Amino acid sequence: METPVYATFETEFRVRPDDIDMFHHVHNSKYFDYVLAARYDQMERCYGMAIEKFMERGYGWVVRTAHVDYKRALTMGDYFTVKTGIESIDEKGCRVSFVITNKATRKVCCDGWFDYVMIDMQTGRGAKIPADIVEHYMI
């Protein structure tokens, strides 16, 4: 059986003053925010399936597990890209990998993955991903 292939997309951001911690670089928790903001943007702009469309169908996505490997810091005013892509999809969730890269240096700041679970908004419990959604994410 052939392994499915999924697209990857990029979103550009700039480090804001409220992202900076007492060490004068981006606080580690902000990298999670950057990935979530990129996914929100890419779901609508790139996949053509905004989170609101899931909600209209009674579904939502929640993070079950997140892994981040920090390599180098972003600092005030840096422009950076967040590249994300679905690595795999199973019955109730998916793994989204990401890479955050400093635009000026072209060096990876961090990378990792998030495991998302689709939930039924009525019950708050895991839901099976409908086949049309799985197909929508394939290349």
N, C-alpha and C positions, 0 to 999 in steps of 0.2 A: 504494500500500500504506500502510495506517495505521501511524503510529508508536506503539509500545507505551508504555503509561503504567505507572509503578511507584509504589508507596506510599513515603512518607517517615515516619520515626518519630523520637521523641525519648527520650533517656535523661538523667537528671539526676545530676550528681556534685557533690562539694565538694572544693576544693583542700586537699590534706593537707600536713603539714610536709615530708614527703620529696619532694614535688613542686617545692619551692622551690630556686632556685639562689642563687649568691653575690650576685646583683643584687636579691634579695628578691622575685622574681616567678617564675612557673612556667617551668621550663627548657623550651626549645623541643622537646626530644625527648619530653616528657610529653604534648604534644598528640597525637602519634602513638598513644601508649598510650591516651589518652582515646577516640580514634576506634575503635581496635581493641576496647576494652572495651565501647563502645556497640554495636558490631556484634555482639559475642558475646551481649550482653543481648538485643538486638532480634531476632536470628535465632531465639532460642527464644521469647521473650515475645510478639513481634509477628508474625513470620512463621510460628511454629509449626514451625520446622525448625531445631533446634539443631545446632551444629557436630558434635556426637556422631552425629547421624543421617547426616551426610555420611560420617563416618569409618566407620560401620557398613557403608556401601555401598562403602567403599574409596577415598573421595575426600577431598580437603582443599583449602583455599584458601591461596594465598600471595600476598603483595604483590609486584607486578612494578615498579610505579612509584608514587611518591607526590608530590603537589604540595600545599604548604601556603603560604598567603598570610597572614602574621602582621600583624594590624592594631593590637591593643592587648593589654596584658598582663593576665593573671589573677594575683591575689595571694592570700596565705594566707587561708584560710577562705571565699573566694568560692564561691558556688553558681553553677553554670553548666549549660547544656543542650548536648547534642551531638545535632544533628539530622542524620540520614543518609538517603540514598535511592539506589536504583539509578538511574543515569542512562542506561546502555545495557548490553546483553548481546550478546556475539558468540559464536562457536562454542566458544571455550575460556576465556572470561573475562567480566568485567564491570567497569564503572567505577562506583564509589560516590562520590557527592559528599557533602560534609559542611559544616556550619556550627556553630561553637562560639560560644555567646552567653552573656554575663554576665547572670545573672537579675536582679540589682539594677539595673543600668544599662540593660539590654535592648540593649546594644551588641554588635556582632559582634567577637569577639576574634581569630578566624581562620576561614578557609574554605579549601576546596580539594577535592581528589579523590584517590582511591586506585584504581589499576588492579589487580585481582585476577585470578589465573589459577587455574583448577581443575586440580589435579594428581591423578594416579593414585598412591595411597599406596604401592603395591607398587614402582613404577618411579621415582617422583619426577619423572616427566615430565608435561607438559601433557596434559589429557584433554578430550574433547568433553563439553560440558555436556548431560546427558540432557534430553530434551524436557519430561518431567514437572517437572523442577526449574525450567526457564525459565517454564513455565506457572504454577507455584506463586508465583513472584515478581510476576507481572502483577496489575494491579488488575482 
